[in-house]
Amino acid sequence: MITKPKCKITVIKRSLNQDVIDTYMKEDMKGGGLCSSLKEGDEFLVYSEFSMPENFCHWAWADIRKDIIAIINNVQYSWFKQKGITISGCSDWFRPVLFKIEKITE
């Protein structure tokens, strides 16, 4: 049996909050730049809300999994132009990454 993907995650933006880094991060931890695990345009297919896609960031998966579950289960957010999508992000507030999560329909 071939399993079809339930949703797709697309990296839409990486950011760097240098002012927050300068104010709060220890000196020896500074200098990392943008998230190096992911880049804009990366796409990941989700076949199960219980299994992280290969090569996806473990920390980001933990942060956005609730939104993946919502989209897979047909939650519709009234503030989005398009049905079956949401925007979510990782909680690295020094170097945050934003994701578009979209349901894949048959």
N, C-alpha and C positions, 0 to 999 in steps of 0.2 A: 504494500500500500504506500503510495507516494503522498506525503503530507504537503498541503499547500500553505504558503505563508499567510498569516493572519493580519499582519500589519508591517509597515515599513518605517524605519527610523532614518531620518536624513539630518546630517549636521548642517545647520543653517548659519551659525555664527559662533566664532570664538572671540573672546574679549580679554582684555588685560586691564585690571583696575590698579594702575600704578600708584595712584594717590593712596589707596588703601594698603597696598604692599609697603609703600614707604613709611606709612604711619604705624602699621601693626606687625609687620613681619620681621622676624629676627634677621639681622644682617647676613648671617651665614646661609640663610635660606633664599635670599633675594637673587634675582637674575635669571629666573627660569623662563621668562617670556610666555608666549601663548601656550595653551595646552599642546603638548607634543604627541599625545596619544591619538588624537583625532584631527581631521581637517575639514573645512567647508566642502560640502558636496559628497562626503562619505555617506554611503547608504548601507543599511543593515536590514535584513529580512528577519522577522520574528515568526517562528513556527509554533511556539508555545510561550505563554506568559510566564511559564516556570523555567524556561531555558534561555539563558543569555546568548545572543548571537556570537559567533566566533569573532575574535579580535575586537570585541567591544570592551569599553572601560568598565571594570567591576564597580567602581564608585558611582559612575554615572548611571549604570543599570539599577543600582539600589535606589538612586534618587528619582528616576523616571518610571520605575516599574508600575507604580499605582496608576499613572496616566496611560500606560500601555494596556493594563487590565481594563480601564474605563473604555478606551477606544475599541478594543476587541469585543467588549460587551455592549457595543452600540450606544454609548453615552453620546449625546449631541449637545455641544456647548452653543448657546444662542448667540454668543458674541463673535463667533467665527463666520466668515463669509461662506465657507464651504463646510458641508457636513462630513463627519467621519475623520476630522483632524483635530489635533491640539498641538500646542507648543509647550515644551517642557524644558527644564534645564538641570544641570548638575549643581551641586551646592558648594563647589569650589569658588567662593566669592572673590578670590584673588584672580583666578583665571577661568571664569565661567564659560560654559559651552551651552548653546541653545540648540534644541532638537525639534524638528517637525515629526509628529507621529501621525501616521495616516492608516486608516483601515483599508485592507485589501479585500475587495468584494469579489465574489465568484464571477 
